[in-house]
Amino acid sequence: MASVGDIIVINLKRHIYEGASLKNNNIIAVPLQITIDYCNYELIAFVLHCNSKTANTGHYKAYVNCSNEWCEFDDDRVRTVKQTELEKLTS
């Protein structure tokens, strides 16, 4: 587990305001590991906004690495995510 000094939070701007609130639907690959200024970071969690092409509707799901097993948190449901599904979500 990383110590407090080893955590980086990256927020990708996914909503645009051009007279109305719009969603940026560009696909972005998210690496499971990244090196910034010689510091290595591992992805431990991410949030997806899904089921919508607009910023005003849709649904959020959280994905968390729980002891080397990825889990999807979807409202009151938690399930294990297979490696192949995780690769599709992050690439």
C-alpha positions in Angstrom: 0.0 0.0 0.0 1.3 3.5 -0.9 2.1 6.0 1.8 0.4 9.4 1.8 3.3 11.0 -0.1 3.0 8.4 -2.9 -0.5 9.3 -4.1 -1.4 11.4 -7.1 -4.9 12.3 -8.1 -5.6 13.1 -11.8 -8.9 14.6 -12.8 -9.7 14.6 -16.5 -12.1 17.3 -17.7 -14.9 15.4 -19.2 -17.6 18.1 -19.3 -17.7 21.2 -21.5 -19.9 24.2 -21.3 -20.8 25.7 -24.6 -24.2 27.4 -24.0 -25.2 24.1 -22.5 -23.5 21.4 -20.5 -22.0 18.8 -22.9 -20.0 15.6 -22.3 -16.6 15.1 -23.9 -17.0 11.6 -25.4 -13.4 11.2 -26.6 -12.0 7.9 -25.5 -8.9 8.2 -23.3 -6.6 5.3 -22.5 -5.8 5.1 -18.8 -2.6 3.2 -18.0 -2.5 0.9 -15.0 1.0 2.2 -14.2 2.6 5.5 -15.0 6.0 7.2 -14.3 6.2 10.9 -13.7 9.5 12.5 -12.9 11.1 9.2 -12.0 8.2 8.3 -9.6 6.2 5.2 -10.3 2.4 5.2 -9.7 -0.1 2.4 -9.9 -3.8 3.0 -10.7 -5.8 2.1 -7.6 -9.2 3.5 -8.5 -11.1 5.4 -11.2 -14.7 6.6 -11.8 -16.6 6.3 -15.1 -19.6 8.3 -16.2 -21.6 6.0 -18.4 -25.0 5.5 -20.1 -25.2 9.0 -21.5 -23.8 11.2 -24.2 -24.7 14.3 -22.3 -23.4 15.8 -19.0 -26.9 16.2 -17.6 -27.8 12.5 -17.4 -26.1 9.2 -16.9 -24.7 7.1 -14.2 -21.4 6.8 -12.3 -19.5 3.6 -11.5 -16.3 3.3 -9.4 -13.6 0.8 -10.0 -11.2 0.0 -7.2 -8.2 -2.3 -6.9 -9.0 -4.3 -3.7 -6.0 -6.4 -2.7 -5.0 -7.0 -6.4 -8.5 -7.8 -7.5 -10.5 -5.1 -9.3 -14.1 -4.5 -8.1 -16.9 -2.5 -9.7 -19.0 -0.4 -7.3 -22.4 0.3 -8.9 -24.9 1.8 -6.4 -25.7 -1.0 -4.0 -23.9 -3.7 -6.0 -20.2 -4.8 -5.9 -18.7 -7.3 -8.3 -15.3 -8.5 -9.3 -14.1 -7.3 -12.7 -12.2 -9.8 -14.9 -8.8 -8.8 -16.3 -10.2 -8.7 -19.9 -13.0 -6.3 -18.9 -10.5 -4.1 -17.0 -8.3 -3.9 -20.1 -11.3 -2.8 -22.2 -12.2 -0.1 -19.6 -8.7 1.4 -19.4 -7.6 1.2 -23.1 
